[in-house]
Amino acid sequence: MARRDPQTLHQLLPRVLARLAEQSGKGDALTPVWNAAVGPHISKHTRPYTLERGTLVITVASAEWAHTLSRQESVLREQLNAHLGPDAVSALTFRLE
């Protein structure tokens, strides 16, 4: 049995938060990861709502934000999965507050 190198809390925490969000169905646990992945400008107008079967629903402040972010979905997913692990988020959807 091969041993893996120890991981830091910074490496483990996002994956733990993703599991917690998936199990509870609530995306609140992913707020720190979302904020780190998308940056302060986007995070000021958005927040994770739910995570179910790989689909992360994001609450947005306006229809304009929903439209803009839906056009950036693949990039946002890549940024999230860089923090959470491969294929943790397979799709993003956006809903108005």
C-alpha contacts under 8 A as a table, 3 or more apart, distances in Angstrom:
res1	aa1	res2	aa2	distance
7	Q	11	Q	6.13
7	Q	12	L	6.66
8	T	11	Q	5.22
8	T	12	L	6.36
9	L	12	L	5.00
9	L	13	L	5.64
10	H	13	L	5.69
10	H	14	P	7.42
11	Q	14	P	6.79
11	Q	15	R	7.79
11	Q	83	H	7.83
12	L	15	R	5.62
12	L	16	V	6.36
13	L	16	V	5.06
13	L	17	L	6.09
14	P	17	L	5.05
14	P	18	A	6.16
14	P	30	L	7.58
14	P	33	V	6.26
14	P	83	H	6.18
14	P	84	L	5.23
15	R	18	A	5.01
15	R	19	R	6.31
15	R	83	H	7.70
15	R	84	L	4.96
15	R	85	G	6.78
16	V	19	R	5.19
16	V	20	L	6.20
17	L	20	L	4.99
17	L	21	A	6.06
17	L	29	A	5.58
17	L	30	L	5.91
18	A	21	A	5.09
18	A	22	E	6.05
18	A	29	A	7.33
18	A	30	L	6.40
18	A	84	L	6.73
18	A	88	A	7.39
19	R	22	E	5.04
19	R	23	Q	6.03
20	L	23	Q	5.22
20	L	24	S	6.04
20	L	29	A	6.90
21	A	24	S	5.28
21	A	25	G	5.52
21	A	26	K	5.11
21	A	27	G	5.13
21	A	28	D	7.13
21	A	29	A	5.67
21	A	30	L	6.75
21	A	50	T	7.15
21	A	51	L	5.93
22	E	25	G	5.14
22	E	26	K	7.07
22	E	27	G	7.71
22	E	50	T	7.89
22	E	51	L	5.25
22	E	52	E	5.67
22	E	53	R	7.17
22	E	54	G	7.82
25	G	50	T	5.40
25	G	51	L	5.44
25	G	52	E	5.90
26	K	29	A	7.09
26	K	49	Y	6.08
26	K	50	T	4.37
26	K	51	L	6.13
27	G	30	L	5.48
27	G	31	T	7.21
27	G	48	P	4.85
27	G	49	Y	4.53
27	G	50	T	4.03
27	G	51	L	5.43
27	G	56	L	7.41
27	G	57	V	7.71
28	D	31	T	5.45
28	D	47	R	7.69
28	D	48	P	5.82
28	D	49	Y	6.23
28	D	50	T	7.41
29	A	32	P	7.45
30	L	33	V	5.23
30	L	34	W	5.91
30	L	48	P	6.49
31	T	34	W	5.03
31	T	35	N	6.00
31	T	47	R	6.48
31	T	48	P	6.05
32	P	35	N	5.15
32	P	36	A	6.18
33	V	36	A	5.13
33	V	37	A	6.04
33	V	80	L	7.26
33	V	83	H	6.97
33	V	84	L	7.91
34	W	37	A	5.10
34	W	38	V	6.07
34	W	43	S	7.28
34	W	47	R	7.54
34	W	48	P	7.15
34	W	80	L	6.79
35	N	38	V	5.49
35	N	39	G	5.45
35	N	40	P	6.48
35	N	42	I	7.95
35	N	43	S	5.32
36	A	39	G	5.54
36	A	40	P	7.92
37	A	76	L	7.50
37	A	79	Q	5.41
37	A	80	L	5.60
37	A	83	H	7.31
38	V	41	H	7.85
38	V	42	I	6.05
38	V	43	S	6.45
38	V	76	L	6.93
38	V	79	Q	7.33
39	G	42	I	6.01
39	G	43	S	6.09
40	P	43	S	5.06
40	P	44	K	5.90
41	H	44	K	5.50
41	H	45	H	7.31
42	I	45	H	5.55
42	I	46	T	6.33
43	S	46	T	4.99
43	S	47	R	6.49
45	H	60	V	5.93
45	H	61	A	5.36
45	H	65	W	7.67
46	T	58	I	6.53
46	T	59	T	5.47
46	T	60	V	4.53
46	T	61	A	6.33
47	R	58	I	5.60
47	R	59	T	5.31
47	R	60	V	6.85
48	P	56	L	7.07
48	P	57	V	6.16
48	P	58	I	4.51
48	P	59	T	6.16
49	Y	56	L	7.39
49	Y	57	V	5.38
49	Y	58	I	5.30
49	Y	59	T	5.94
50	T	55	T	8.00
50	T	56	L	5.80
50	T	57	V	5.20
50	T	58	I	7.33
51	L	54	G	6.34
51	L	55	T	5.54
51	L	56	L	4.41
51	L	57	V	6.30
52	E	55	T	5.31
52	E	56	L	6.65
54	G	87	D	7.61
54	G	88	A	5.98
54	G	89	V	4.64
54	G	90	S	5.02
54	G	91	A	6.46
55	T	89	V	5.93
55	T	90	S	5.84
55	T	91	A	4.65
55	T	92	L	5.61
55	T	93	T	7.19
56	L	89	V	6.46
56	L	90	S	7.98
56	L	91	A	6.30
56	L	92	L	4.94
56	L	93	T	6.37
57	V	92	L	5.83
57	V	93	T	4.81
57	V	94	F	5.62
57	V	95	R	7.07
58	I	92	L	7.15
58	I	93	T	6.16
58	I	94	F	4.81
58	I	95	R	6.22
59	T	94	F	5.81
59	T	95	R	4.93
59	T	96	L	5.60
59	T	97	E	5.65
60	V	63	A	7.56
60	V	65	W	6.15
60	V	66	A	6.13
60	V	94	F	6.49
60	V	95	R	5.99
60	V	96	L	5.09
60	V	97	E	5.87
61	A	65	W	6.61
61	A	96	L	6.09
61	A	97	E	5.79
62	S	65	W	5.29
62	S	66	A	6.50
62	S	96	L	6.02
62	S	97	E	7.52
63	A	66	A	4.97
63	A	67	H	6.15
63	A	96	L	6.74
64	E	67	H	5.12
64	E	68	T	6.09
65	W	68	T	5.09
65	W	69	L	5.94
66	A	69	L	5.34
66	A	70	S	5.94
66	A	94	F	5.60
66	A	95	R	7.04
66	A	96	L	7.53
67	H	70	S	5.24
67	H	71	R	6.51
68	T	71	R	5.44
68	T	72	Q	6.74
69	L	72	Q	4.92
69	L	73	E	6.05
70	S	73	E	5.00
70	S	92	L	7.77
70	S	93	T	7.37
70	S	94	F	7.34
72	Q	75	V	5.55
72	Q	76	L	6.18
73	E	76	L	5.10
73	E	77	R	6.05
73	E	91	A	7.76
73	E	92	L	6.43
74	S	77	R	5.12
74	S	78	E	6.23
75	V	78	E	5.10
75	V	79	Q	6.27
76	L	79	Q	5.07
76	L	80	L	6.17
77	R	80	L	5.06
77	R	81	N	5.98
77	R	89	V	6.34
77	R	90	S	7.15
77	R	91	A	7.08
77	R	92	L	7.22
78	E	81	N	5.14
78	E	82	A	6.07
79	Q	82	A	5.16
79	Q	83	H	6.85
80	L	83	H	5.34
80	L	84	L	6.06
80	L	89	V	7.18
81	N	84	L	4.72
81	N	85	G	4.92
81	N	86	P	5.36
81	N	87	D	6.23
81	N	88	A	5.93
81	N	89	V	6.36
82	A	85	G	5.80
82	A	86	P	7.01
84	L	88	A	6.05
85	G	88	A	5.76
86	P	89	V	7.98
87	D	90	S	5.60
89	V	92	L	7.42
